[in-house]
Amino acid sequence: QVQLVESGGGLVQAGGSLRLSCAASGIIFVFNAMGWYRQAPGKQRELVARISSGGTTNYADSVKGRFTISRDNSRNTVYLQMNSLKPEDTAVYYCNAATANAWGQGIQVTVSS
């Protein structure tokens, strides 16, 4: 059974930091590109950051220089370090395993001004 479980969300003031984690099970983690997406109220889900199986990363322009995606294949976990958070980063964040086409349940991140 494929499972992606996100953790680390919450409420933070603008300028603060959060680290999201996504623990995967039921997939061959090392073979999967992993991504973080987000969906704000009334908006479409968008890609935030992605890391390939080989460690290549790419980011949405809106988060470049502030967010860092990383992975620990020994723990089957992908992380999203979010610094200098802005109110417009408020959204539900979802973890995705590309090859397995699997999604986490989503976790709320709220940034207050």
C-alpha positions as a printed Julia matrix, in Angstrom:
113×3 Matrix{Float64}:
  0.0    0.0     0.0
  1.46   3.32   -1.11
  1.54   6.0     1.56
  2.98   9.51    1.63
  2.65  11.19    5.01
  3.41  14.9     5.35
  4.34  16.62    8.59
  5.77  19.92    9.81
  3.13  22.39    8.7
  1.47  24.99   10.87
  1.13  28.7    11.54
  4.13  31.0    11.31
  4.67  34.74   11.08
  5.94  36.35    7.9
  9.7   36.03    7.7
  9.7   32.81    9.66
 10.66  29.28    8.66
  9.11  25.84    8.52
 10.39  22.46    7.4
  8.0   20.02    5.8
  8.71  16.3     5.73
  7.15  13.58    3.63
  7.72   9.97    4.62
  7.04   7.44    1.88
  6.19   3.76    2.12
  5.04   1.16   -0.37
  7.13   2.6    -3.21
 10.69   2.2    -4.43
 11.65   5.61   -3.17
 15.03   5.88   -4.84
 13.46   5.46   -8.29
 10.98   8.3    -7.81
 11.33  11.95   -8.52
  9.67  13.67   -5.57
  7.85  16.94   -5.55
  6.1   19.42   -3.35
  2.99  21.12   -4.67
  0.65  23.62   -3.06
 -2.9   24.77   -3.5
 -4.22  28.02   -2.12
 -7.97  28.67   -1.76
 -9.54  29.38   -5.12
 -6.34  28.58   -7.02
 -5.01  25.63   -8.97
 -2.46  23.27   -7.52
  1.03  24.36   -8.5
  4.48  22.85   -8.41
  6.68  24.34   -5.69
  9.82  22.23   -5.94
 10.97  18.97   -7.4
 13.97  16.71   -6.87
 14.9   13.94   -9.28
 16.05  10.48   -8.29
 19.57  11.72   -8.97
 19.2   14.83   -6.83
 18.61  17.47   -9.49
 16.32  20.18   -8.18
 14.05  22.77   -9.71
 11.83  25.41   -8.14
  8.96  27.68   -8.92
 10.18  31.21   -9.52
  8.15  32.44   -6.56
 10.17  30.34   -4.07
 13.66  30.38   -5.58
 16.23  31.44   -3.02
 13.83  30.87   -0.13
 12.87  27.18   -0.3
 15.14  24.14   -0.49
 14.04  20.62   -1.37
 16.16  17.65   -0.32
 15.8   13.92    0.03
 17.16  11.2     2.31
 16.92   7.9     0.47
 17.95   5.97    3.58
 14.83   7.29    5.34
 12.5    7.32    2.3
 11.83  10.95    3.13
 11.76  14.21    1.19
 11.98  17.6     2.87
 11.06  21.16    2.03
 12.88  23.81    4.0
 10.94  27.06    3.74
 12.6   30.28    4.84
 11.56  33.92    4.62
  7.95  32.87    4.42
  5.39  35.28    3.03
  1.61  35.44    3.46
  1.26  34.4    -0.19
  2.91  31.08    0.69
 -0.21  30.17    2.62
 -1.65  26.99    1.11
 -2.14  23.3     1.55
  1.13  21.61    0.62
  1.14  18.18   -0.99
  3.92  15.65   -1.43
  4.08  13.75   -4.72
  5.96  10.68   -5.89
  6.13  11.03   -9.65
  6.8    7.5   -10.86
  4.3    5.97   -8.45
  1.81   8.76   -9.21
  1.09   8.97   -5.49
  0.0   11.95   -3.39
  0.02  12.74    0.28
 -3.06  13.94    2.1
 -1.81  17.51    2.26
 -0.74  19.71    5.13
 -1.71  23.29    5.92
  0.87  26.07    5.98
 -0.39  29.45    7.12
  1.79  32.56    7.12
  0.44  35.53    9.02
  1.37  39.1     8.15
